[in-house]
Amino acid sequence: MTLRVRLALLYTTLLGVVLLVFGVTVYGLVSVILIDQIDETLSQTWSEIYNNITIVQGRDRTAITLPSMDFSANMYVQAWSPDNRLLATNTGVFDRPLDSGGLQSPTPVYRTVFNQDRHLRVVTVPLFLSDRLVSTIQIATSLNAVDTTRNTLVIVLVLGSTGSMLVAGLAGWLSTRRAMAPLQAVTETALQITRADDLSRRILYQGQPDDEVGQLIHAFNQTLARLENLFNTQRRFLADVGHELRTPLTVIRGNVDLMRRMGYTDEESLESIENEVDRLTRLVGDLLLLAQAESGKIPLDMRVVELDTLLFEVMQQMRVLAGDRLQLRLGEIDQVLVCGDRDRLKQVLVNLVSNAVNYTPSGGQVVVGVGKAGEQARLTVSDTGPGIPAEDLPHVFERFYRGEKSRTRSRDRKGFGLGLSIAYWIVRNHDGRIEVDSQEGHGTTFCVWLPLAGDQCSES
């Protein structure tokens, strides 16, 4: 059973329940009102009889004469003695009490009975004279009109409810068909995407964007956009990995072919092969580390780390890389303690400083500093390089990004474009953040924010 059919049936069923409750309520109220009107008529008739009845008490019996009243054709009156003898009546239709069960009641009582296949409403009133029961008066009227009215009302309610449910079912079917049309479009689009592998397709919705269907389609389009971006990223990743692997493999194959033609091992060729193997090992290691970082499963040995001391160590190593080509100096320096993995944080510093050294031209300078800002540690690495174009800034932390358009990479630089991606995920796994500020032609500044060490962090 389709969702459209289920919704139409649900609407129809709910309406049927509402109409049933409404019909029962209306039927009950009409019945109560009609019976109350009948009881009022019986009460008025009894009052007139009581005011005009004639009672003659004899030694052996009591004689009762009913007043001469204009009783309607459906009004019946009987007077019974305490020993159940009929004393008087205005009709010869009934030779038995109008309501046998009510004769014994010591108080006035209204009852609905069937007598000789006639539906009657009967009031039974004991008649006392000097505190002595002398007679019991029963007044009855036919309920044929009431029954006819109620039967007609039942027919009207049943026919009206049935018609309303049919109309509601048809309206529900048509409305749900219209409401479900966008969902059908979602299904067809998903099937087309599956068949054509085209994640660029989007679903157009003409209705209100903030209703439930509009929100669903918006979420679906966002999912498609993310999937498209992930697949495009995967394609670029595979292409970049293939490009990075091709160069060292080509060098290795070339040197092997050279040694095979020469017939002996060449030390220079072996050194070249060893360098390319080391290059491949670093690439694989960086990729594995990045995969662990992105999955949140990077192993971290969290201890108290003196960030200023760690910075001095990195500066000593990077001065060898900078040489006399540029100036590498300390800027702001403060004693800062953070909770983190010392080796991973050092890897972040090495990546940032080495990038700054590599992309800063001769005669420039790289300034590194560490300090505090509130409850966070702030590490900055600034260079006077060519800067990063504004259109490249959102991509600097992507895998294999190098920004060759402005930050020219020389042949002797051995990076793979993974350093900033690794640094980004290491910092994220330390509950920190990394920011970049750059203007083309005015240098670049990377800023790393890390929480200061708390009492819960163990000492190193």
KAKA-V744623 format. One record per pair of residues at least 12 apart in sequence whose C-alpha atoms are under 10 Angstrom apart, sorted by the first residue. I is the first residue (numbers start at 1). J is the second residue. If there is no record, write none. Layout:
((I J) (I J))
//
This chain:
((3 176) (3 177) (3 180) (4 172) (4 173) (4 174) (4 175) (4 176) (4 177) (4 178) (4 179) (4 180) (5 169) (5 172) (5 173) (5 176) (5 177) (6 173) (6 176) (7 169) (7 172) (7 173) (7 175) (7 176) (7 177) (8 168) (8 169) (8 170) (8 171) (8 172) (8 173) (8 174) (8 175) (8 176) (8 177) (9 165) (9 168) (9 169) (9 170) (9 172) (9 173) (10 169) (10 172) (11 165) (11 168) (11 169) (11 171) (11 172) (11 173) (12 164) (12 165) (12 166) (12 167) (12 168) (12 169) (12 170) (12 171) (12 172) (12 173) (13 165) (13 168) (13 169) (14 165) (15 161) (15 164) (15 165) (15 168) (15 169) (16 161) (16 162) (16 164) (16 165) (16 166) (16 168) (17 161) (18 161) (19 157) (19 158) (19 160) (19 161) (19 162) (19 164) (19 165) (20 157) (20 158) (20 161) (22 157) (22 161) (23 153) (23 154) (23 156) (23 157) (23 158) (23 160) (23 161) (24 154) (24 157) (26 153) (26 154) (26 157) (27 150) (27 151) (27 153) (27 154) (27 157) (28 150) (30 146) (30 149) (30 150) (30 153) (31 146) (31 147) (31 149) (31 150) (34 143) (34 145) (34 146) (34 147) (34 149) (34 150) (35 112) (35 121) (35 143) (35 146) (38 121) (38 122) (38 140) (38 141) (38 142) (38 143) (38 146) (39 110) (39 111) (39 121) (39 122) (39 123) (39 140) (39 141) (41 75) (41 141) (42 75) (42 110) (42 121) (42 122) (42 123) (42 124) (42 138) (42 139) (42 140) (42 141) (43 110) (43 123) (43 125) (43 139) (45 69) (45 71) (45 75) (45 77) (45 139) (45 140) (46 77) (46 123) (46 124) (46 125) (46 137) (46 138) (46 139) (48 67) (48 69) (49 66) (49 67) (49 68) (49 69) (49 77) (49 137) (49 139) (50 66) (50 67) (50 127) (50 137) (51 67) (52 65) (52 66) (52 67) (52 68) (52 69) (53 65) (53 66) (53 67) (53 68) (54 66) (54 67) (55 129) (55 134) (55 135) (57 129) (57 134) (61 81) (61 87) (61 134) (62 81) (62 87) (62 134) (62 135) (63 79) (63 81) (63 87) (63 88) (63 134) (63 135) (64 79) (64 80) (64 81) (64 87) (64 88) (64 89) (64 134) (64 135) (65 79) (65 87) (65 88) (65 89) (66 78) (66 79) (66 87) (66 88) (66 89) (66 90) (67 90) (68 90) (69 90) (71 90) (72 141) (73 91) (73 141) (73 142) (74 120) (74 140) (74 141) (74 142) (74 143) (74 144) (75 90) (75 91) (75 120) (75 121) (75 122) (75 139) (75 140) (75 141) (75 142) (76 89) (76 90) (76 91) (76 92) (76 93) (76 94) (76 98) (76 120) (76 122) (76 138) (76 139) (76 140) (76 141) (76 142) (77 89) (77 90) (77 91) (77 94) (77 97) (77 98) (77 122) (77 123) (77 137) (77 138) (77 139) (77 140) (77 141) (78 90) (78 91) (78 94) (78 95) (78 96) (78 97) (78 98) (78 124) (78 135) (78 136) (78 137) (78 138) (78 139) (78 140) (79 97) (79 124) (79 125) (79 126) (79 127) (79 134) (79 135) (79 136) (79 137) (79 138) (79 139) (80 97) (80 103) (80 126) (80 127) (80 134) (80 135) (80 136) (80 137) (80 138) (81 103) (81 126) (81 127) (81 133) (81 134) (81 135) (81 136) (81 137) (82 103) (82 104) (82 126) (82 127) (82 133) (82 134) (82 135) (82 136) (83 134) (83 135) (84 96) (84 97) (84 100) (84 103) (84 104) (84 135) (84 136) (85 97) (85 135) (86 135) (86 136) (87 135) (87 136) (87 137) (88 137) (89 137) (89 138) (89 139) (93 116) (94 115) (94 116) (96 115) (96 116) (97 115) (97 137) (97 138) (98 113) (98 114) (98 115) (98 116) (98 120) (98 121) (98 122) (98 123) (98 124) (98 137) (98 138) (98 139) (98 140) (98 141) (99 111) (99 112) (99 113) (99 114) (99 115) (99 120) (99 121) (99 122) (99 123) (99 124) (99 138) (99 139) (99 140) (100 113) (100 115) (100 124) (100 138) (101 113) (101 124) (102 122) (102 123) (102 124) (102 125) (102 126) (102 136) (102 138) (103 124) (103 125) (103 126) (103 135) (103 136) (103 137) (103 138) (104 124) (104 126) (104 136) (105 124) (105 125) (105 126) (105 136) (106 124) (106 125) (106 126) (106 127) (106 133) (106 136) (107 124) (107 125) (107 126) (107 127) (108 123) (108 124) (108 125) (108 126) (108 127) (108 136) (108 137) (108 138) (109 122) (109 123) (109 124) (109 125) (109 126) (109 138) (110 122) (110 123) (110 124) (110 125) (110 138) (110 139) (110 140) (111 123) (111 124) (111 140) (112 140) (112 141) (112 142) (112 143) (113 140) (113 143) (114 142) (114 143) (118 141) (118 142) (118 143) (118 144) (119 140) (119 141) (119 142) (119 143) (119 144) (119 146) (119 147) (120 139) (120 140) (120 141) (120 142) (120 143) (120 144) (121 139) (121 140) (121 141) (121 142) (121 143) (122 138) (122 139) (122 140) (122 141) (122 142) (123 137) (123 138) (123 139) (123 140) (123 141) (124 136) (124 137) (124 138) (124 139) (124 140) (125 137) (125 138) (125 139) (126 138) (179 207) (179 213) (180 213) (181 205) (181 213) (182 203) (182 204) (182 205) (182 206) (182 207) (182 213) (182 214) (182 216) (182 217) (183 203) (183 213) (183 214) (183 216) (183 217) (185 203) (185 204) (185 205) (185 217) (186 202) (186 203) (186 204) (186 205) (186 216) (186 217) (186 220) (186 221) (188 203) (189 201) (189 202) (189 203) (190 202) (190 203) (190 220) (190 224) (193 224) (198 224) (198 228) (199 221) (199 223) (199 224) (199 225) (199 226) (199 227) (199 228) (199 229) (199 231) (199 232) (200 221) (200 224) (200 225) (200 227) (200 228) (200 229) (201 221) (201 224) (201 225) (201 228) (202 217) (202 218) (202 220) (202 221) (202 222) (202 224) (202 225) (203 217) (203 218) (203 220) (203 221) (203 224) (204 217) (204 218) (204 221) (205 217) (205 218) (233 398) (233 399) (236 399) (236 400) (237 398) (237 399) (237 400) (240 399) (240 400) (240 401) (240 416) (240 417) (241 283) (241 284) (241 287) (241 399) (241 400) (241 416) (244 279) (244 280) (244 283) (244 400) (244 416) (244 417) (245 276) (245 279) (245 280) (245 283) (245 284) (247 276) (247 280) (248 272) (248 273) (248 275) (248 276) (248 277) (248 278) (248 279) (248 280) (249 273) (249 276) (249 277) (249 280) (250 276) (251 269) (251 272) (251 273) (251 275) (251 276) (251 277) (252 269) (252 270) (252 272) (252 273) (252 274) (252 275) (252 276) (252 277) (253 273) (254 269) (254 273) (255 268) (255 269) (255 270) (255 271) (255 272) (255 273) (256 269) (256 270) (256 273) (279 414) (279 415) (279 416) (282 414) (282 415) (282 416) (283 415) (283 416) (283 417) (283 418) (286 416) (286 418) (286 419) (286 421) (286 422) (287 399) (287 416) (287 418) (287 422) (289 422) (289 425) (289 426) (290 399) (290 418) (290 419) (290 421) (290 422) (290 423) (290 424) (290 425) (290 426) (291 422) (291 425) (292 422) (292 425) (292 426) (293 421) (293 422) (293 423) (293 424) (293 425) (293 426) (293 427) (293 428) (293 429) (294 421) (294 422) (294 424) (294 425) (294 426) (294 428) (294 429) (295 425) (296 425) (296 426) (296 428) (296 429) (297 429) (298 344) (298 425) (298 426) (298 429) (299 341) (299 344) (299 429) (300 340) (300 341) (300 342) (300 343) (300 344) (300 426) (300 429) (300 430) (301 339) (301 340) (301 341) (301 342) (301 343) (301 344) (301 458) (301 460) (302 338) (302 339) (302 340) (302 341) (302 342) (302 430) (302 457) (302 458) (302 459) (302 460) (303 337) (303 338) (303 339) (303 340) (303 341) (303 342) (303 453) (303 456) (303 457) (303 458) (303 459) (303 460) (304 337) (304 338) (304 339) (304 340) (304 341) (304 342) (304 452) (304 453) (304 454) (304 455) (304 456) (304 457) (304 458) (304 459) (304 460) (305 336) (305 337) (305 338) (305 339) (305 340) (305 341) (305 342) (305 343) (305 345) (305 452) (305 453) (305 457) (305 458) (305 459) (305 460) (306 335) (306 336) (306 337) (306 338) (306 339) (306 340) (306 342) (306 453) (306 460) (307 333) (307 334) (307 335) (307 336) (307 337) (307 338) (307 339) (307 340) (307 342) (307 345) (307 346) (307 349) (307 370) (307 371) (307 377) (307 378) (307 379) (308 333) (308 334) (308 335) (308 336) (308 337) (308 369) (308 370) (308 371) (308 379) (309 334) (309 335) (309 336) (309 337) (310 342) (310 343) (310 345) (310 346) (310 349) (311 330) (311 333) (311 345) (311 346) (311 349) (311 350) (311 368) (311 369) (311 370) (311 379) (312 330) (312 368) (313 346) (313 349) (313 350) (314 346) (314 347) (314 349) (314 350) (314 351) (314 353) (314 354) (315 328) (315 329) (315 330) (315 349) (315 350) (315 353) (315 354) (315 368) (316 328) (317 350) (317 354) (318 350) (318 353) (318 354) (318 357) (319 354) (319 357) (321 353) (321 354) (321 357) (321 358) (322 353) (322 354) (322 356) (322 357) (322 358) (322 360) (322 362) (322 365) (322 366) (323 357) (324 362) (324 363) (325 357) (325 360) (325 361) (325 362) (325 363) (325 364) (325 365) (326 357) (326 360) (326 361) (326 362) (326 363) (326 364) (326 365) (326 366) (327 357) (327 360) (327 362) (327 363) (327 364) (327 365) (327 366) (327 367) (327 383) (328 353) (328 356) (328 357) (328 364) (328 365) (328 366) (328 367) (328 368) (328 383) (329 365) (329 366) (329 367) (329 368) (329 369) (330 366) (330 367) (330 368) (330 369) (330 370) (330 381) (331 366) (331 367) (331 368) (331 369) (331 370) (331 371) (331 380) (331 381) (331 382) (332 367) (332 368) (332 369) (332 370) (332 371) (332 379) (332 380) (333 368) (333 369) (333 370) (333 371) (333 372) (333 379) (334 369) (334 370) (334 371) (334 372) (334 377) (334 378) (335 370) (335 371) (335 372) (335 377) (336 370) (336 371) (336 372) (336 376) (336 377) (336 378) (336 379) (336 452) (336 453) (337 371) (337 372) (337 376) (337 377) (337 450) (337 451) (337 452) (337 453) (337 454) (338 376) (338 377) (338 430) (338 450) (338 451) (338 452) (338 453) (338 454) (338 457) (339 430) (339 450) (339 451) (339 452) (339 453) (339 454) (339 455) (339 456) (339 457) (339 458) (339 459) (339 460) (340 426) (340 427) (340 429) (340 430) (340 431) (340 450) (340 451) (340 452) (340 453) (340 457) (340 458) (341 426) (341 430) (341 460) (342 460) (344 422) (344 423) (344 426) (344 427) (344 430) (345 423) (345 426) (345 427) (345 430) (346 423) (347 419) (347 422) (347 423) (347 426) (348 419) (348 420) (348 421) (348 422) (348 423) (348 424) (348 425) (348 426) (348 427) (348 448) (349 368) (349 379) (349 380) (349 381) (349 423) (349 448) (350 419) (350 423) (351 415) (351 418) (351 419) (351 420) (351 421) (351 422) (351 423) (352 368) (352 380) (352 381) (352 382) (352 419) (352 420) (352 423) (352 445) (352 446) (352 447) (352 448) (353 366) (353 367) (353 368) (353 380) (353 381) (353 382) (353 383) (353 446) (354 366) (354 415) (354 419) (355 381) (355 383) (355 402) (355 413) (355 415) (355 417) (355 419) (355 420) (356 368) (356 381) (356 382) (356 383) (356 384) (356 385) (356 443) (356 444) (356 445) (356 446) (357 382) (357 383) (357 384) (357 385) (358 385) (358 407) (358 408) (358 409) (358 410) (358 412) (358 413) (358 415) (359 383) (359 384) (359 385) (359 386) (359 387) (359 406) (359 407) (359 408) (359 409) (359 410) (359 413) (359 443) (359 444) (360 382) (360 383) (360 384) (360 385) (360 386) (360 387) (360 407) (360 408) (360 443) (360 444) (361 383) (361 384) (361 385) (361 386) (361 407) (361 408) (362 385) (363 384) (364 383) (364 384) (364 385) (364 443) (365 382) (365 383) (365 384) (365 385) (365 443) (366 381) (366 382) (366 383) (366 384) (366 385) (366 443) (366 444) (366 445) (367 380) (367 381) (367 382) (367 383) (367 384) (367 445) (368 380) (368 381) (368 382) (368 383) (368 445) (368 446) (368 447) (369 381) (369 382) (369 447) (370 447) (370 448) (370 449) (371 449) (372 449) (372 450) (372 451) (372 452) (373 449) (373 450) (373 451) (373 452) (374 451) (374 452) (375 449) (375 450) (375 451) (375 452) (375 453) (375 454) (376 432) (376 448) (376 449) (376 450) (376 451) (376 452) (376 453) (377 432) (377 448) (377 449) (377 450) (377 451) (377 452) (377 453) (378 434) (378 447) (378 448) (378 449) (378 450) (378 451) (378 452) (379 434) (379 446) (379 447) (379 448) (379 449) (379 450) (380 434) (380 435) (380 436) (380 445) (380 446) (380 447) (380 448) (380 449) (381 436) (381 444) (381 445) (381 446) (381 447) (381 448) (382 436) (382 437) (382 438) (382 443) (382 444) (382 445) (382 446) (382 447) (383 438) (383 442) (383 443) (383 444) (383 445) (383 446) (384 441) (384 442) (384 443) (384 444) (384 445) (385 406) (385 407) (385 438) (385 439) (385 440) (385 441) (385 442) (385 443) (385 444) (385 445) (386 406) (386 407) (386 408) (386 438) (386 439) (386 440) (386 441) (386 442) (386 443) (386 444) (387 403) (387 406) (387 407) (387 437) (387 438) (387 439) (387 440) (387 441) (387 442) (387 443) (387 444) (387 445) (388 403) (388 404) (388 405) (388 406) (388 407) (388 436) (388 437) (388 438) (388 439) (388 440) (388 441) (388 442) (388 443) (388 444) (389 403) (389 405) (389 406) (389 407) (389 438) (389 439) (389 440) (389 441) (390 437) (390 438) (390 439) (390 440) (392 405) (392 406) (393 436) (393 437) (393 438) (393 439) (394 436) (395 421) (396 417) (396 418) (396 420) (396 421) (396 424) (396 436) (397 417) (397 418) (397 419) (397 420) (397 421) (397 422) (397 423) (397 424) (397 425) (397 434) (397 435) (397 436) (398 417) (398 418) (398 419) (398 420) (398 421) (398 422) (398 424) (399 416) (399 417) (399 418) (399 419) (399 420) (399 421) (399 422) (400 415) (400 416) (400 417) (400 418) (400 419) (400 420) (400 421) (401 416) (401 417) (401 418) (401 419) (401 420) (401 421) (402 415) (402 416) (402 417) (402 418) (402 419) (402 420) (403 417) (406 440) (406 441) (407 440) (420 434) (423 448) (424 448) (427 448) (427 449) (427 450) (428 449) (428 450) (430 449) (430 450) (430 451) (431 449) (431 450) (431 451) (432 448) (432 449) (432 450) (432 451) (433 447) (433 448) (433 449) (433 450) (433 451) (434 446) (434 447) (434 448) (434 449) (434 450) (435 447) (435 448) (435 449) (436 448))
//
